[in-house]
């Protein structure tokens, strides 16, 4: 998996996932040759690598033992993690969304990793219990329809989307979209607390936390829910209910394409050619979880925009790991935390290979980006729940 040696990093994850589904053995060699996978040899696996265009090397049992011995040395910042079982994956997304509307859906499809699409009905009916890993599509959990009102209130797609969400909320027994989305967010919160793994990108990150913090508080203006917001609602926000963010101020204007000051999109002073973020280095033996989530063939990843591009580092709770950041700009791009028995990862931006994705832009062709470091971070999270859990060292 080193840079220049692996022809298709993204599909390599798909091969590993496929072997787990078939019951074969696999190990993730953290920090060894860019985070290589050691798979049990079968002719079927070798043929599948050829078909999918994944680079591989057939090694002897002796060489495998020598590699594992090297990795186990206390002087090496490496670790071999056993991958036990392919996790069952759910993508929270409207059923009518196209695959390229969401980077995770797109890379899962490209890597040939199976997943189910679920939405509000399934979440509210406790179908999340069937899955080990959940991704949140670029959703607005605050009931403000993505804050697209200012630019798109007369666009047919916006009008239809608003009608669809209002109809769905009514069918599910809620008088407002904001109330229904809060109920969904709380179900997802409970799923994580119970031991689930949750991954979110772009506006699903901050809008999720904002919805939880605004429980019982009307933050929506008349064009969103039919009545004005509460007076002084900012003072009623409860940061104790959030996963990752604290001390943030909400954006009151309904015509501003922004939820709060968590997002750095409008505050960042950085040009495209200099837009990169660095991945943190962790001890593979002592901190295997963030080490897994940061596996890559480069520590410097190209930045990319989104409605929520990145997170103001000052507004992140001290218990949260900042795994990818641009320190010069004071922004975090990739963060991780625990909630109850479960874990979550937030990743800023919309599409790692589409710098300034806008409504109506053409889809990204991942065949042109098979070695994308930005997309590889997503797949680290997909494979992470397959790892055998070890007691943390103290």
C-alpha positions as CSV (number, residue, x, y, z in Angstrom):
1,X,0.0,0.0,0.0
2,X,3.0,2.3,-0.3
3,X,2.8,5.3,-2.7
4,X,3.7,4.3,-6.2
5,X,3.4,0.5,-5.6
6,X,-0.3,0.0,-5.2
7,X,-2.2,0.6,-8.4
8,X,-5.6,0.9,-6.7
9,X,-5.7,1.7,-3.0
10,X,-9.4,2.1,-2.9
11,X,-10.2,-1.3,-4.4
12,X,-7.6,-2.9,-2.1
13,X,-10.0,-2.2,0.7
14,X,-12.8,-3.8,-1.3
15,X,-10.7,-7.0,-1.7
16,X,-10.0,-7.1,2.0
17,X,-13.7,-6.7,2.8
18,X,-14.5,-9.4,0.2
19,X,-12.1,-11.9,1.8
20,X,-13.7,-11.3,5.2
21,X,-17.2,-11.9,3.8
22,X,-15.9,-15.3,2.5
23,X,-14.6,-16.2,6.0
24,X,-10.9,-15.9,5.0
25,X,-8.3,-14.5,7.5
26,X,-6.9,-11.0,7.2
27,X,-4.6,-8.7,9.1
28,X,-4.2,-5.0,8.9
29,X,-0.4,-4.1,9.2
30,X,-0.5,-0.7,10.7
31,X,2.3,1.6,9.5
32,X,3.8,-1.2,7.5
33,X,4.3,-0.2,3.9
34,X,1.5,2.4,4.1
35,X,-0.9,0.2,6.0
36,X,-0.7,-3.0,4.1
37,X,-3.2,-5.9,4.3
38,X,-2.0,-9.5,4.9
39,X,-4.5,-11.9,3.5
40,X,-4.8,-15.6,3.6
41,X,-3.8,-16.9,0.2
42,X,-6.3,-18.6,-2.1
43,X,-6.3,-18.8,-5.9
44,X,-9.7,-17.2,-5.7
45,X,-8.3,-14.2,-3.9
46,X,-5.4,-13.8,-6.4
47,X,-7.8,-14.0,-9.3
48,X,-10.0,-11.3,-7.7
49,X,-7.0,-9.0,-7.3
50,X,-6.2,-9.4,-11.0
51,X,-9.8,-8.7,-12.0
52,X,-10.1,-5.6,-9.9
53,X,-6.7,-4.2,-10.8
54,X,-5.3,-4.4,-7.2
55,X,-1.5,-4.8,-6.8
56,X,-0.5,-7.7,-4.6
57,X,2.5,-9.9,-3.7
58,X,2.3,-13.6,-2.9
59,X,4.7,-14.4,0.0
60,X,5.7,-17.5,1.8
61,X,4.6,-18.4,5.3
62,X,8.2,-17.8,6.4
63,X,8.3,-14.3,5.0
64,X,4.9,-13.6,6.6
65,X,6.3,-14.7,9.9
66,X,9.3,-12.5,9.5
67,X,7.1,-9.5,8.7
68,X,5.0,-10.1,11.8
69,X,8.1,-10.5,13.9
70,X,9.4,-7.1,12.6
71,X,6.1,-5.5,13.3
72,X,6.0,-6.9,16.9
73,X,9.3,-5.3,17.8
74,X,9.0,-2.7,20.6
75,X,11.3,-0.4,18.6
76,X,8.8,-0.3,15.6
77,X,5.8,1.9,15.5
78,X,3.8,-0.8,13.9
79,X,1.1,-3.2,14.8
80,X,-0.7,-6.2,13.2
81,X,-4.5,-6.0,13.8
82,X,-6.7,-9.0,13.1
83,X,-9.7,-8.3,11.0
84,X,-12.4,-10.7,12.1
85,X,-15.7,-10.1,10.3
86,X,-17.0,-7.8,7.6
87,X,-19.3,-5.2,9.3
88,X,-22.8,-4.8,8.0
89,X,-23.0,-1.3,6.6
90,X,-25.8,1.3,6.4
91,X,-25.8,4.6,4.6
92,X,-28.4,7.1,5.9
93,X,-29.6,8.8,2.7
94,X,-32.8,9.7,0.9
95,X,-33.8,6.9,-1.4
96,X,-33.9,9.1,-4.5
97,X,-30.3,10.5,-4.1
98,X,-28.0,9.5,-6.9
99,X,-24.8,7.6,-5.9
100,X,-22.5,10.5,-6.7
101,X,-24.4,12.9,-4.4
102,X,-22.4,11.4,-1.6
103,X,-18.6,10.6,-1.4
104,X,-19.1,7.6,0.9
105,X,-21.8,6.0,-1.3
106,X,-19.6,6.5,-4.3
107,X,-16.4,5.0,-2.9
108,X,-18.3,2.0,-1.4
109,X,-19.7,1.3,-4.8
110,X,-16.4,1.8,-6.5
111,X,-14.6,-0.5,-4.0
112,X,-17.4,-3.0,-4.4
113,X,-18.2,-3.0,-0.7
114,X,-21.9,-3.8,-0.1
115,X,-24.2,-1.5,1.9
116,X,-27.9,-0.8,2.5
117,X,-29.6,2.5,2.1
118,X,-31.8,3.5,5.1
119,X,-33.6,6.7,5.9
120,X,-35.9,8.1,8.6
121,X,-38.5,5.3,8.6
122,X,-35.9,2.7,9.2
123,X,-34.0,4.7,11.8
124,X,-37.2,5.5,13.8
125,X,-38.2,1.8,13.6
126,X,-34.9,0.8,15.2
127,X,-33.5,-0.8,12.0
128,X,-30.1,0.6,13.0
129,X,-29.7,-2.4,15.3
130,X,-29.1,-4.5,12.3
131,X,-25.8,-2.7,11.4
132,X,-22.3,-2.2,12.8
133,X,-21.4,0.9,10.8
134,X,-23.5,3.9,9.8
135,X,-22.7,6.7,7.5
136,X,-24.7,10.0,7.5
137,X,-25.3,11.4,4.1
138,X,-25.0,15.2,3.8
139,X,-28.1,15.7,5.8
140,X,-29.5,18.7,7.7
141,X,-30.8,17.5,11.0
142,X,-31.9,21.0,12.1
143,X,-35.0,21.1,9.8
144,X,-33.8,24.1,7.8
145,X,-33.5,22.2,4.5
146,X,-29.8,22.6,4.2
147,X,-30.0,26.4,4.6
148,X,-30.4,26.5,0.8
149,X,-33.3,29.0,1.1
150,X,-31.3,32.2,0.2
151,X,-30.0,30.8,-3.2
152,X,-32.5,28.2,-4.2
153,X,-35.9,29.0,-2.7
154,X,-37.5,29.2,-6.2
155,X,-35.6,26.2,-7.7
156,X,-38.0,23.3,-8.5
157,X,-35.7,20.8,-6.8
158,X,-35.7,22.8,-3.5
159,X,-39.5,23.2,-3.6
160,X,-40.0,19.5,-4.2
161,X,-37.4,18.5,-1.5
162,X,-39.3,20.7,1.1
163,X,-42.6,19.1,0.1
164,X,-41.1,15.6,0.3
165,X,-39.7,16.1,3.8
166,X,-42.8,17.7,5.1
167,X,-44.9,14.8,3.8
168,X,-42.5,12.3,5.3
169,X,-42.6,14.0,8.7
170,X,-46.4,14.1,8.7
171,X,-46.6,10.4,7.7
172,X,-44.3,9.6,10.6
173,X,-46.5,11.5,13.1
174,X,-44.6,14.8,13.4
175,X,-46.0,18.3,12.9
176,X,-42.6,19.8,11.9
177,X,-39.6,18.5,9.9
178,X,-37.3,19.9,12.7
179,X,-39.0,17.7,15.3
180,X,-38.8,14.6,13.1
181,X,-35.1,15.2,12.3
182,X,-34.4,15.6,16.0
183,X,-36.0,12.3,16.7
184,X,-33.8,10.7,14.0
185,X,-30.7,12.3,15.4
186,X,-31.6,11.0,18.9
187,X,-32.0,7.5,17.6
188,X,-28.6,7.7,15.9
189,X,-27.2,9.1,19.2
190,X,-28.6,6.1,21.0
191,X,-27.2,3.7,18.4
192,X,-23.7,5.1,19.0
193,X,-24.1,5.0,22.7
194,X,-25.1,1.4,22.5
195,X,-21.9,0.4,20.6
196,X,-22.4,1.5,17.0
197,X,-19.8,3.1,14.7
198,X,-21.0,6.3,13.0
199,X,-19.2,8.3,10.3
200,X,-20.4,11.7,9.0
201,X,-19.2,14.2,6.4
202,X,-19.9,17.8,5.5
203,X,-23.1,19.2,6.9
204,X,-24.2,16.0,8.6
205,X,-21.5,16.7,11.2
206,X,-22.3,20.1,12.6
207,X,-26.1,19.9,11.9
208,X,-26.2,16.6,13.9
209,X,-24.6,18.2,16.9
210,X,-26.7,21.4,16.6
211,X,-29.9,19.4,16.4
212,X,-29.0,17.5,19.6
213,X,-28.0,20.7,21.4
214,X,-31.2,22.5,20.4
215,X,-33.5,19.8,21.7
216,X,-36.7,21.6,22.9
217,X,-35.6,24.9,21.4
218,X,-37.1,26.3,18.2
219,X,-34.2,27.7,16.1
220,X,-36.1,27.6,12.7
221,X,-37.5,30.7,11.1
222,X,-41.0,31.0,9.5
223,X,-40.0,29.9,6.0
224,X,-38.8,26.6,7.4
225,X,-41.5,25.6,9.9
226,X,-44.3,28.1,9.6
227,X,-43.6,30.1,12.7
228,X,-40.7,32.4,14.0
229,X,-37.8,31.0,16.1
230,X,-37.7,31.5,19.8
231,X,-36.4,34.7,21.3
232,X,-32.9,34.4,22.6
233,X,-32.6,30.8,21.5
234,X,-28.8,31.0,21.5
235,X,-28.8,31.1,25.3
236,X,-30.8,27.9,25.5
237,X,-28.4,25.7,23.5
238,X,-27.2,22.8,25.6
239,X,-23.6,21.9,24.6
240,X,-23.6,18.9,27.0
241,X,-25.8,17.1,24.5
242,X,-23.4,17.3,21.6
243,X,-20.9,14.7,20.4
244,X,-18.0,16.9,19.3
245,X,-18.6,20.6,19.4
246,X,-19.1,23.2,22.2
247,X,-19.4,26.9,22.6
248,X,-20.6,27.6,19.1
249,X,-22.9,30.4,17.9
250,X,-25.7,29.6,15.5
251,X,-26.2,31.5,12.3
252,X,-29.6,33.3,12.7
253,X,-30.1,34.6,9.2
254,X,-32.2,32.1,7.1
255,X,-30.6,33.4,3.9
256,X,-27.0,32.7,4.9
257,X,-25.7,29.3,3.7
258,X,-24.3,28.3,7.1
259,X,-25.5,26.7,10.3
260,X,-23.0,28.1,12.8
261,X,-19.5,29.2,13.4
262,X,-18.3,25.6,13.8
263,X,-17.7,25.6,10.0
264,X,-14.6,27.4,8.7
265,X,-15.7,27.8,5.1
266,X,-16.3,31.6,5.4
267,X,-13.5,32.2,7.9
268,X,-10.7,30.3,6.3
269,X,-8.0,32.3,4.5
270,X,-6.3,29.8,2.3
271,X,-5.9,29.5,-1.5
272,X,-6.6,26.2,-3.3
273,X,-3.0,25.5,-4.2
274,X,-2.1,25.7,-0.6
275,X,-5.1,23.8,0.8
276,X,-3.8,20.7,2.5
277,X,-4.2,19.1,5.9
278,X,-1.8,16.9,7.9
279,X,-2.6,13.6,9.4
280,X,-1.4,13.0,13.0
281,X,1.0,10.2,13.9
282,X,0.0,7.8,16.7
283,X,1.6,4.9,18.4
284,X,0.3,1.8,16.6
285,X,0.8,-0.4,19.7
286,X,-0.7,2.0,22.3
287,X,-3.2,3.9,20.1
288,X,-4.4,1.4,17.5
289,X,-7.8,3.0,16.9
290,X,-6.6,6.4,15.6
291,X,-3.7,4.7,13.9
292,X,-6.1,2.6,11.9
293,X,-8.2,5.6,11.0
294,X,-5.2,7.6,9.8
295,X,-3.6,4.8,7.6
296,X,-2.4,6.3,4.4
297,X,0.4,6.4,1.8
298,X,0.9,10.1,2.6
299,X,0.6,12.3,5.7
300,X,-0.4,15.3,3.6
301,X,-3.9,15.3,2.2
302,X,-5.4,17.7,-0.3
303,X,-8.2,19.9,1.2
304,X,-11.6,20.1,-0.4
305,X,-14.7,22.3,0.2
306,X,-18.2,21.6,1.4
307,X,-21.1,23.3,3.1
308,X,-19.2,22.3,6.2
309,X,-15.6,22.4,5.0
310,X,-13.7,22.1,8.3
311,X,-14.2,22.7,12.0
312,X,-13.0,25.6,14.1
313,X,-10.5,23.9,16.4
314,X,-11.5,26.3,19.3
315,X,-15.0,24.8,19.3
316,X,-14.0,21.2,19.5
317,X,-14.4,19.5,22.9
318,X,-11.1,18.6,24.6
319,X,-12.0,14.9,24.7
320,X,-12.1,14.7,20.9
321,X,-9.1,13.5,18.9
322,X,-8.1,15.9,16.0
323,X,-6.6,13.4,13.6
324,X,-6.2,15.7,10.6
325,X,-5.8,19.5,10.7
326,X,-4.4,22.6,9.1
327,X,-2.8,24.2,12.2
328,X,-1.8,27.4,10.3
329,X,-5.5,28.1,9.6
330,X,-6.7,26.9,12.9
331,X,-9.0,24.2,11.5
332,X,-9.6,20.5,12.0
333,X,-10.6,18.4,9.1
334,X,-10.9,14.9,10.5
335,X,-11.9,14.2,14.1
336,X,-12.8,11.2,16.2
337,X,-14.4,10.5,19.6
338,X,-16.3,8.0,21.7
339,X,-19.9,8.2,23.0
340,X,-21.0,5.5,25.4
341,X,-19.9,2.1,24.0
342,X,-19.6,3.4,20.5
343,X,-17.4,5.7,18.4
344,X,-17.9,8.4,15.8
345,X,-15.7,10.1,13.2
346,X,-16.5,13.5,11.6
347,X,-14.8,14.4,8.2
348,X,-15.2,17.9,6.8
349,X,-15.9,18.6,3.2
350,X,-18.1,17.1,0.4
351,X,-15.9,15.2,-2.1
352,X,-12.1,14.6,-1.6
353,X,-11.5,14.8,-5.4
354,X,-13.9,17.6,-6.3
355,X,-12.5,20.7,-4.6
356,X,-15.5,23.0,-4.8
357,X,-18.5,20.7,-5.4
358,X,-21.7,22.6,-6.2
359,X,-25.3,21.7,-6.8
360,X,-25.5,20.2,-10.3
361,X,-21.8,19.5,-10.7
362,X,-20.9,16.3,-12.6
363,X,-20.0,13.2,-10.6
364,X,-16.5,12.3,-9.7
365,X,-15.0,9.4,-11.7
366,X,-13.1,7.4,-9.2
367,X,-11.3,5.5,-11.9
368,X,-9.3,8.7,-12.3
369,X,-8.5,8.8,-8.6
370,X,-7.8,5.1,-7.5
371,X,-5.1,6.3,-5.1
372,X,-6.9,9.2,-3.5
373,X,-5.6,9.8,0.1
374,X,-8.8,11.7,0.9
375,X,-11.0,8.8,-0.1
376,X,-8.8,6.3,1.6
377,X,-9.6,8.0,5.0
378,X,-13.3,7.1,4.4
379,X,-12.4,3.5,3.8
380,X,-10.3,3.3,6.9
381,X,-13.5,4.0,8.8
382,X,-15.5,1.4,6.8
383,X,-13.0,-1.3,7.7
384,X,-12.3,-0.2,11.2
385,X,-15.3,-2.1,12.8
386,X,-13.9,-5.4,11.5
387,X,-10.8,-5.1,13.7
388,X,-10.6,-7.4,16.7
389,X,-11.1,-5.3,19.8
390,X,-8.3,-5.4,22.4
391,X,-8.2,-4.1,25.9
392,X,-6.7,-0.7,26.0
393,X,-3.3,-0.6,27.7
394,X,-3.0,1.4,30.9
